């Protein structure tokens, strides 16, 4: 067995049991991929984060779903930074800090400032890449919706990890959405570009509360949990899409997600650059350390997990 320190962090929230939870494991360099994936399955969370060394940035982190690594993720980034600050690994003596975090997609600039409810973390996601578009009927079929429920043209956007951004006309349509895993797999068959990585991110204009400007849902296929409480990477992609396509008047707004699940989450958003060519997206949020402790992990030898 190997021993690794961990924090269980609720991200994009200032309260425990809100937002999206993530286990942040320190000393991740010595943990093999099979064990990293096994821990995600063990926690039943959507993702876990592993802090690793970096020769490109001040810190490194790698993020995993239940079945694969993902290049960039928002709530694990917030959780990782909150964990680093909570453990005193980031100097906050001046009330703020600025550093870099290398993830699978590249290096993210990170800004942290002290807040009344804990550190306020802002990541700058990469310049958005606008990819393939879909006929509304294609996406509607995936969620048992009508084509007329969809506003505009669904499109794959990536600020580090790609998502198919789909704007719905009403909260009613957003509530009615039910993922059909077979239709989702048919939309994104193995061997296609970004296979397995274009989960449609459903968004409506107007928040769940008076403070929000958008409200979103991310419904997930097995083996992941059926719905993600807050999705920071997809929120960055969504913000770029809304700004680029003229669906929001200002590049700064508040995104909400998870309220209908009883895990309300909130992010402060700023799209950088002109509508025609955004240069990045700043996504900010807070987090709460719910648990901290030590993991006893099996050691992988020759591809087999020993000690289980």
N, C-alpha and C positions, 0 to 999 in steps of 0.2 A: 504493500500500500504506500501511496505517496500522500503527503498532506499539503493542502492548498487553502489559503485564506479566501473567503468569499464574502460578498455583501449582496443581500436581496434588496433591490431598489425599486420603488414605485416611481416611474418617470412620467413627466408632463403633468405633474400634480403637486400640490403642497400638503396633501393629506394622505395618511396611510389608507391602503385599499382603494385608492383612486388611480387614474391613469393606467399605464401599462407596466407590468412587473418584469424585471430582468435580473437574473443572477449574474453578478460580475465576479469572475474568478481571477485572482492574482497569481503570478507565476505561471502563466499559461504556456510558455515556451516548452515546458517539459511534459505537457499533456498531449497525447496523440489524438488524431482526428476521431477515431472510433469512440474514445472516451468522451470527447467533447460532445459528439452527437448523442451518446447515451445519456449524458447529464441533461441535455435539453428534453429528451423523452421522459426522464425521471421527474423533472420538475413540472411537466405538463404546461410549461410556458411556451410562447411562440418563439422566443430566442434566448440564448445565453451569450454573454460576452466574456472574452478571455484577454486579459492584459498581457502583452508580450513586449519584448524589446524592439527597438527600432533604430536603424542607422540613418533614417531620413527625417525623423521627428522627435519631439521630446518624449512622447509615449507612443506605444503601439497597441492596437486592439484588433481582435478578429471576432466576427459574429457568425453564429450558426443557428439555422432552423433545426427542426427535428431530423431532417434528412440531407442537409447540405449546408455548405458555407455560403454566405451572401456577402457581396463586396462592400456594401454600406448599409447602415440601418440607423434610423433616427433615435428611437427610444433607448436602444443599447448605448448609443453615444452619450445621451443625457445621463443615463445610469452610470456609465463608466466614469464620466467626469465627476459626478456627485460622489461616487465611491472614492476616487482619487483625492478629492478635497476632504472628505470625511476622515480619511486615514492620514491626513496631513502631508500627503505627497505633492501637493500643490501649495505654493507659498501664497497665502491670502492675507498676510500681515498688513498689506496696504489697502485691503478691502476689495481688491480686484486682481485678476491675473490674466495673462494672455500667453498661450502656448500652442503647440501643434500636436495633432494626434494622427498617426498613420493607421488607416484602415485598409481593407482589401482593395478599395477603389482608388486610393491615393491618400494625400495628406490634407487633413481638414484643419483650418484655423479655428481655434477655440477661444472664446472670451468668457470670463467668469467674473461676476461681481456679487458682493454680499447683499443679501436681501433680508427683509424682516422674517421671512419664512424659510430661510436657507439660501444656498447659492443659486443665482440665476445664470444659467448656462446658455450660450449662443454658439451654434456651429454655423460655419459658412459652407454650404454644400456646393458641389461643382456646377459649372455652367451647364444649363439643361441641354440635352440632346433630344430633339423632336424626331420621332421615328414613325413607324407604320401607323396608318389610320384604319379604322374599321367602319363598316356600314352599321348604323345604329341597331338594325335588326339582329346582327350577329351577337352583339353584347346583350341585347334585350333577352335573347333566347337563353343565355347563360343564367339569367336571374328570374326567369318566368315573368318578365315585364313586357310591356308593349313598346314597339319602336318609338311611338310618340311620347313615351315617358322620358326619352333622352333628348337633351338639348345640345345641338351642335354635333360634332364628329368626334367620337372616341379616338384617342391617340396614345400611343406608347411614348412616354417621356421618362428620361433618366437624368437624375442629378447625382448618380452614383449607383443606383439600383433601379431598373426599369419597372414602371407600372403603367397599366392602361388607364388613363384618366377618363372617367365617364361622368359627365354632369347630368344630373336628373332635374326635371322641372319642378318637382314638389317633394315635400317631406313624406307625403303619402306614398309616393313611388319608392322612396328610400326605405320606408318601413316594410313595404310589400316584397322587397327584393329577397329572394331565396336562391342560394347557389346550387346549381346542378353540376356536380363534379364531372360527370360524363361530358356534358356540353362544354365545360371549361377545358377539359383535356382535348376535345375535338378542335377547339379554337386554337390550341397551342400544342400541337403534336410533337413528340420527341424528334430531335434533329433540326427543328426550326430555330432561327436566331432567337436568343433569350428564352429557349424552351424552359418551361416551368417558372419563369420569372416575370410574367406579365399579368399578374392578378389584377383584374379591373378594380380600380379604386373609385368608389361611388361617392359623389359629392353633390350637395345642394347649396345654393346661395342662401345666406341667413343662418345664424347659429341656433343651437338648441336653447340657449339662454340669450338674454338681451345683450350680453357682452360679446357674443360671437358673430362673426361675419360669414363663416362657412360651417357646415356640419357634414361629416363623412362617415362611411363605413367601409371596412375591408373584410369581406367574407372569404374564408380560406378552405381549401380542400384538405382531406386527410393526407398525411398523418398529423397535420397541424391542428390547433384548436379551431373551432368553427368560425370564430370572429376575433379580430384583433381590437383591443380596447383603444389604442392610439398608435398611429403609424407615422413616425416622424419623417422617414425617407419619402414615403408616398405623399405626405403633406407638402414637402418641398417640390416634388414633381407637379402636384396639383396647383401650387401657387404659380409656378412658371407657366403652366398651361393657361390658367385664368388670366394672367397678365398679358401673355403673348397673344391670346385670342380676343382681348378686349372685353372680357366678362367681368372685370373689376375696374373701378375707377382709379384706385390708388394702389401703389405697390406694397403698402403696409396694411396688415389686417390681422385679425385674431381668428385662429382655426380651432374648432371644437370637434371632439370625437369621444365616444364611449359613454355618453350620458345615458343612453337607452339601455346600456348593459349594467348600469349602477356603478360604473368606474369612470366618472367624468374626467376628461383630459383637456388641456388647453395649451396652445403654442402661439407665440408672437412671431409673425412672419414679415419679412421684407425681401421683395424681389429686387435684385440689383440689375442696373442697366436698362436700356431701352426695350420697348415691347418687341421690336423686330429681332433683337438679339440679346436676350438677358445674359448677364455674365456670372450669375450665381444666385443663391437663395440663402438668406440668413433665417435659421429656424431656432427659436429660443424657448426654453422651458425650465422647469424646476423638477426636483425629485426628493424623495424621502427614503432614507435607509430604514427598512422594516426589520431586517435581521442581519446579523453579522456572525461569522463563525469560521469553522475549519471543515473542509471536505476531506474525507478519506477515500481517495480514488484508486482504482485498480491500476496496475502497471501493465502496459502492453508489451508482449514479447513475441516477436515473429508474427504479428498481426492478430494474436489472440489476447483477450483480456484475462490477466491473471489476478487472482484475489477476489473473484466474484463468485 
